[in-house]
Amino acid sequence: MSANVWGYLPDSGYRAGTVLVGYSVEAIDGSIGKVDKHSDEVDSAHLVVGTGPWILGRRVVLPAGTVTGIDQEEEKVYVGRTRQEIKDAPAFESGEHEGSADYFHQVGAYFGGFPRV
């Protein structure tokens, strides 16, 4: 289990202040959508990803610790999780979950339980 899934890995390629909104998101086994929102706050950095047609209209929060690489030129974010792991993650509802400590705890517990790739 990760000590802090809410921080970027040192070798992820993330640089403070980088705006990731609009970047494509790639899981280990394929594309999952695009970054709708991004937060780089200390101890709560995360991406909100719109899954588009893959999981119709669903959004998920991916803690920054799941990011394994960022390609600035291609505007892609790579995450060390499979499409199925992301599909099974707790869904994100803007009005209900934004700023909810309980929801973010649930997401952290879910993603913290997977080994890093």
C-alpha positions as CSV (number, residue, x, y, z in Angstrom):
1,M,0.0,0.0,0.0
2,S,1.2,3.5,-0.8
3,A,2.1,5.9,1.9
4,N,0.4,8.7,0.0
5,V,-1.6,8.1,-3.2
6,W,-2.4,11.9,-3.2
7,G,1.0,13.0,-4.4
8,Y,2.8,12.7,-7.7
9,L,5.6,10.1,-8.0
10,P,9.0,11.8,-8.4
11,D,9.5,10.2,-11.8
12,S,6.0,10.8,-13.2
13,G,7.2,13.9,-15.1
14,Y,4.7,16.2,-13.4
15,R,5.9,19.7,-12.9
16,A,4.1,22.0,-10.4
17,G,1.8,24.4,-12.2
18,T,1.3,22.2,-15.3
19,V,-2.3,22.4,-16.4
20,L,-3.5,18.8,-17.4
21,V,-7.1,19.7,-18.2
22,G,-7.9,18.3,-21.7
23,Y,-5.1,15.7,-21.7
24,S,-5.9,12.2,-22.8
25,V,-5.6,9.5,-20.0
26,E,-4.1,6.1,-20.8
27,A,-4.5,3.1,-18.5
28,I,-2.1,0.2,-18.7
29,D,-4.4,-1.5,-21.3
30,G,-5.8,1.4,-23.2
31,S,-7.4,4.8,-23.3
32,I,-10.0,5.8,-20.6
33,G,-10.9,9.4,-21.4
34,K,-9.8,13.0,-20.8
35,V,-8.9,15.1,-17.8
36,D,-11.9,17.3,-16.9
37,K,-10.4,18.8,-13.7
38,H,-7.0,18.8,-12.0
39,S,-5.8,19.7,-8.6
40,D,-2.2,19.7,-7.5
41,E,-2.9,20.6,-3.8
42,V,-0.4,19.0,-1.4
43,D,-1.7,15.7,0.0
44,S,-4.8,15.9,-2.2
45,A,-3.5,16.1,-5.8
46,H,-5.8,14.3,-8.2
47,L,-7.4,14.2,-11.7
48,V,-11.1,14.1,-12.4
49,V,-11.4,12.0,-15.6
50,G,-14.4,12.0,-17.9
51,T,-14.6,8.5,-19.4
52,G,-16.7,9.6,-22.4
53,P,-18.3,6.8,-24.4
54,W,-16.2,4.1,-22.8
55,I,-18.3,4.2,-19.6
56,L,-21.0,6.5,-20.8
57,G,-21.1,9.8,-19.0
58,R,-19.1,8.6,-15.9
59,R,-16.4,10.5,-14.2
60,V,-13.8,9.1,-11.8
61,V,-11.2,10.6,-9.5
62,L,-7.6,9.3,-9.9
63,P,-5.2,10.2,-7.2
64,A,-1.9,11.8,-8.4
65,G,-0.1,8.7,-7.1
66,T,-1.6,6.6,-9.9
67,V,0.1,8.8,-12.5
68,T,3.2,7.0,-13.9
69,G,4.0,9.4,-16.7
70,I,3.0,12.6,-18.4
71,D,3.8,13.4,-22.1
72,Q,3.6,17.1,-22.5
73,E,4.1,17.0,-26.3
74,E,1.3,14.4,-26.9
75,E,-0.8,15.8,-24.0
76,K,-1.2,12.4,-22.4
77,V,-1.3,11.2,-18.8
78,Y,-0.4,7.6,-18.2
79,V,-1.8,5.8,-15.1
80,G,-0.6,2.6,-13.6
81,R,-4.0,1.0,-13.4
82,T,-6.0,-1.2,-15.8
83,R,-9.3,-0.1,-17.4
84,Q,-11.2,-2.5,-15.2
85,E,-9.6,-1.1,-12.0
86,I,-10.7,2.4,-13.1
87,K,-14.1,1.2,-14.2
88,D,-14.6,-0.3,-10.7
89,A,-13.5,2.8,-8.9
90,P,-16.0,4.9,-7.0
91,A,-17.9,7.2,-9.4
92,F,-17.5,10.9,-9.0
93,E,-20.6,13.2,-8.9
94,S,-19.6,16.9,-8.9
95,G,-22.4,18.2,-6.6
96,E,-22.3,15.3,-4.2
97,H,-18.5,14.5,-3.9
98,E,-16.6,17.7,-4.6
99,G,-14.8,18.5,-1.4
100,S,-16.2,15.5,0.4
101,A,-13.6,14.0,2.8
102,D,-15.5,10.8,3.0
103,Y,-15.5,10.3,-0.8
104,F,-11.8,11.1,-1.1
105,H,-11.1,8.7,1.8
106,Q,-13.0,6.0,-0.1
107,V,-11.1,6.7,-3.4
108,G,-7.8,6.7,-1.5
109,A,-8.5,3.4,0.1
110,Y,-9.6,1.9,-3.2
111,F,-6.5,3.0,-5.1
112,G,-4.1,2.6,-2.2
113,G,-4.8,-1.1,-2.2
114,F,-3.3,-1.7,-5.6
115,P,0.5,-2.2,-6.0
116,R,2.3,0.4,-8.1
117,V,3.3,-0.5,-11.6
